[in-house]
Amino acid sequence: MDLRLTAEDRALQDKARAFTEQHLIPLELECEERDGLTPESYAKARTAVIEWGFNAINHSRVDGGQGFDVFQQALIEEEWGKATGCLWDLPWRPAIPLNKATEAQKEDYLRPACRGERRDAYAITEEAAGSDPSMVQTTAARTGDGWVLNGEKWHVTSGDVADFLLVHAHVDGDAGKPTVFFVDRDLPGVRLVRTPKYMHTFVFEHPIFAFEDVRVGADKVLGEVGGGYDLTKDWFVEERLMIGARSVGAATRALDLSLAFATERVQFGRPIAEFQAIEFMLADMAAELMAAKAMLYRVAWEAARGGAGRKETHAMAAAAKLVCSETAGRIVDRAVQIHGGRGYMREHPVERLYRELRVDRIWEGTSEIQRVVIGNELRKRGPGVYSGWPSAD
């Protein structure tokens, strides 16, 4: 079998690496020290995203995106994931369920979002609804000319820079009718409750929003009434694969920094890399990273080019997120240990990676939920998707 990247894929990966080195990593300390970017830096970064052709990498060219397949997106996000401050979120990637929008909705929302003229944020989590979306309390009641939404959403990532939200609500309070609605942020009744502070440094915020008798038109349903769970599931699958990719990128940088430091750091008369305790940590980091990366590439390739169906991709994405995020967590923990006191200083990338990687085992489905998905797949269809291998026939 030929595991080599094509010339096109290699060039795209190199381009993403150069973008990261030239436009993301130089912003790390500013983002850390200011808990975000200056308006000038943000504007410059947005211009670079367009100039480099990294806007909306997950949407078709017809809709204003770049038309990259999932494997190519993983190659790109792996490189972006090396930057701290979650600066990988500077290049906007509109939620994938937007490709199910009507033509009118695409004109109003998706295409401007792909061009960078608008920005979306997905709003599903609530105070009492996390891993179990059936617990969502946000409701949508029919009116003569549309809908009225009431509820509250937590952890709305990038909600501070979004001008419209994709709100997962239950029609008439019925968990059997989950539906996704377009909600413009400037509508009457949309209220910013508060903006919590989190363990990681993120270039944007994760606000809590309240929806108090928010009226939207009948044309603001994304997809079909009752089809919200499938749309949200599609969003989760894409996000889980990209989390896997970014965590592999972050782990790669942690290993690179650790090897360089251990080679240069002299204690007891020799570089600490020569001590078996450090050498074994580096060896474990390298071996585990190799395994996680191989898994990520296989899953992303099967999803994009290997003919994997929707259910298979869902099952494999859970495994990829589980393995990649857990592996990256172990790798960056060892990286901090190898760096000693320096690894505990916020000015050092390893410290920031340590804080930022922790959430990858939580958001878009905790590690425990990924295991639930895998367990369901095993019970329903057996181990084939995990123990098998793609073939040409």
N, C-alpha and C positions, 0 to 999 in steps of 0.2 A: 504494500500500500504506500501511496505517496502522501506524506504528511506535510510536505513543504507548502508554504504560502505561495500563491500565484504572484507574478510580478506586480499586478494591479493591487492586490491586497497588501503586499510588502510596501509599495509606494504610499498607500493610504496610511498604513501604520507609521511609516517614517514621517509623513506629513503631520499626523496627530502628535507625534513625539516632539517635532519641532515647534508646533503651536504651543504645546504645554511648556516647553523650555523658554520660549520667547514671550509668551503672553499670560501664562497662568502662574508659574513658579515665581516670577519677579514680583507678583502682587501678594505673596504669602504673608510677609511680615506686616504690610499695611493692613491686610485683612485681620490679622491676629491682634494687632495693637489697637485698631479702631473698631473691632467687631463688625467689620464690613469695609466697603470701599468708599473713597471720595466720589462725588458725582463725576469728576473729571476722569478718574481711573475707570469707573463703570462705563462711561460713554466711550472711552478709548477701547475698552475690551469688547463692547458691543460692535463697534466698527470692525475690529479685527475678526470677530466671528463671521461677519458677512464677507469680508475680503478673502478669508481663507476657505469659504464655502462649508462652514460647519454649523450653519443654522438648520434646524429641523432635519437632522440626519435620519430620522425614523419615518419621514413622510415622503410621499411620491413627488416627483418633479412637477407633475401636473398640478399639485396643490401648493407648490412653492418650496418643497423640501429638496433634499439631496438624493433621495431614492436609494439609499444604501440598504443592503439586506442586513439581517440580524447579525450575521457573522462579521460583516464589516463594521457594524455599530459596536460590537464587542471589542474589536481591535482598536477602535477609536477611544472608547470609554476606558479601556485598560490604560491607555497612555494618560488620559485626563485624570484618572484616579490617582496618579502619582503626586498631584498637587494637593497641598493642605488647604484648609479654609473652605473645603467643599467647593472650590473654585470651578470644579467640573460642571457646576450648575450655571455658570455664565453663558455657555452655549445652550440656547433654549431648545428644548425637545418637547413639543406639544404632545399631550397625552395621546396614546395610540387609539383609544376609542373614538377620537375625533374623526378618524377615517370612515366612521359609520354615519357621519352627519349627512343631512340632506344638502342639496346643492346650495340652497339659500343659506343654510347654517355654515357651510364651508366658506361662502363669500363673506359672511359676517364675522366668523370666528377663526376657523382653521387657517385659511390662507393669510389673513393679516398676522396671525400668530407665527406662521412659518417665516414670514418676512421680518418678524421682529417688531411689528407695529402694535401687536397686542400680546398679552401673556396670560396663560391659564394656570390654575392650581387645582389639584384634585382634592375634594373635601369629602371624606368618608368617615374617618375616626371620630368618636365621641367620647365623652367622659365615661360612659358605661358601655361603650361598644368599641372593642379593639379587635381581638382575634376572631370574634364572632359577629360578622356583619348583620346577622339577623336581629341583633340587639339594638340596631339603630333606632333612635327615637325621633329623628327629624321626619316630619310628615309633609305630604303634599295633598291638599284637598282641591277637588275640582270646583271651579266657579263657572259662570256663564261663558266667559271668554278666555279662560285659561286655568291657572293654578295659584294657590296660596301656600307658601312654604313657611314652616315654623320649626325651629330646632337650633342646635348649637353644634359646631364642628371644631375639633381639636387638631393640633399638629398639622395645620394646613401649610405644607412646605412651600416656600416662596410666595406665600399669600400676600406678603407686603408689596411685592412688585407685580403681582397679577392684577389685571383689570377685569377678569371674569373668572368665575369658579365653576367647576363641574361638581354639582352637589348630588350625592347619593342619598335619596330619601325614599320613604315608604308611602305609597299612595294610600290615602285614607288610613294610615297607620297600620296597614297590612304588610307583614313581613314577606308575604307571598307575592307582593307587587313592588319589588325594588325598582326604582327608576332613577335615571341620571338626568339632571336639569342644567341648562345653561343659566347662570345667574350673574348678571353684571354687578360688579362691586359697588357701583354708584347708585343702585336702586334703593328707594326708600325701604327701610326696614333691615338693611344689611348693616350690622354694627360690629365694629372691632371691639371685642370684649377685653382682651389683653394680649400682650406679646411675651410669653414666658422666656426665660433664659435656660439654655440647655448646656449639657456637659461639653459638647463640641463647639468649635467656632465654625459658623456657617455664613457664607457670604450674604445670604438673605435670612429671613426670619421664618418662624413657624407659628403664626398667630392663631388665636381662637376667635371664631366668628359666630355671631348670633344672627338668626334669621327670624324676624318678628313680623309676621303677616306680610311677607315679601310676595308681591304679585308678579307673576311672569305669564307671558302669553302661551297659548296652546302650541305655538311653534317652537317652544323652548325645551321640548323633550328630545333628548339624544337617543336615537334608536326608537325602541318601542316601550310603551308602558308595560312594566313588569319585566323588562329585559335588562335592568340595571346590573343584576348580579353578573351576567355574562360579560358585560362591558367592563365592569370593575375587575373581573377575573382576568380579562385580556390585559388590562393595565398592570395588574399584579405580575403576570408572567413576564412581560417586557421589563418591568422594573427589577424583578428578581434576577434576570439575566444580566442586566446592566450593573446591578449591585455586585454580582459575582465578578464581572469584568473589572470594575473599579477597585474592588478589594484585592484582586490579583495584582493590579498595577501598584497599589499602595504597598502591598507586601514585597513586591519587587524592589521598590525604592528603599524600604526598610532593610532588606537584605544587602543592597548595594552600599548603603550608608554604614551598616554594621561591619561589613567586610573591610571597607576602607578605614574605618576607625580602628578596628582591631589590628589591622596591619601596621598602622602608624603609631598607635598607643604603646609606649614602652613602660613596662613595670617589671621590677626584679631583673632588670638587665636585658630583657628581650620583648619583642612585640607580643601583646596578649593573645594574638591569633595562634601563637605557637603553643599556648597552654591547652591541654586536651579539653578542659572544661569549656573553654570558649570555642575551640575547634568543633566540638560535638554539637554545640548550640547552632553554629553556622551550618554544619552539615545537615542537621534536622531541618533548619529553615529552608535550605536549598532543595532538599528532597521533597518536603511537603509542598513547597511552591511548585515544583515541577509537576507533581501529581494533580494539584488543583488547576493549574493552567491547562494541562492536557484534558481534564474533564470539561473545563469551560469551553475550550475550543471545539471539542467534540459535540457538546450539546448545542452550541450556537451554530455550528456547521450543519448539524442534522435539522435544526429548526429552519434554517435558511435555504439549504441546498440538498438536504438528504431525504426530503419527502416526509418528515415527521408530521403527523397529524396534530390537531389542536390538543387532544387529550395527552398524547405522548409528550408534546412540548411542555404542557403544564406539569406533568410528572417529572420530566428531566430538569426543568427550570428549578423546581423545589430542591432537587438534589444538588444542583450546581450552586444555588445560593447557600444552602446549608454548608457544603464542603468548603467553598471559597471563603465565606465570611468567617467560619470557625477557624480555618487554617490561617487566614490573615491575622486573626486575633492572637493566635499562638505565636506567630512570627514576630509581630510588633511587640509583644510582651518580652520576648527574648531580646529584641533589638534594644529596648529600654534597659534591660539588665546588662547587656554588653557595653552600652554607653555609660553606665553608672550614673553619676550625678548629672552629667551633661544630658543624659536621656530624660531627665526630669525637669529640664529647663524649657519654658515655653518658646524660647527663641530657637530651639532646635526642632527640625522637622519630625524627628522620631517621637518626641513628646506629643506633638500635635496629631500625628498619625494614630498614636495610642488612644487619644480621646475620641478621635473622629471615627475610627474603625469600630468602636464599641456598638454604635447604633446599627451597624449592618446586621447584627444578630437579632435585631428587634423590629425595625421598620419593614414595611411591605411583607409582613409575615414573620413572626419570631422563628428561631431555630426549631422550637417545639412544634409550631404549626407546619413547618416544612417536613418534619418527621411524620406528622399526621397525614399530609398529602402523600408521602411516600408509602406509608402503611396502607392507605386506602387503595393505592395503585396495586400494591402486592396482593391484597385480598381480592380485588375485583378482576385483575388481569394477569396476576402472577409476576414473576421477577424479570420477564423478558426485556422490558425497556431498560433495565439496569444491568442485567447480566449478559444480554445479547450484544450484537455488534452490527452496524449497518453494512449491507452488502449491495452489490450491483444488481442482483436479481430480485 
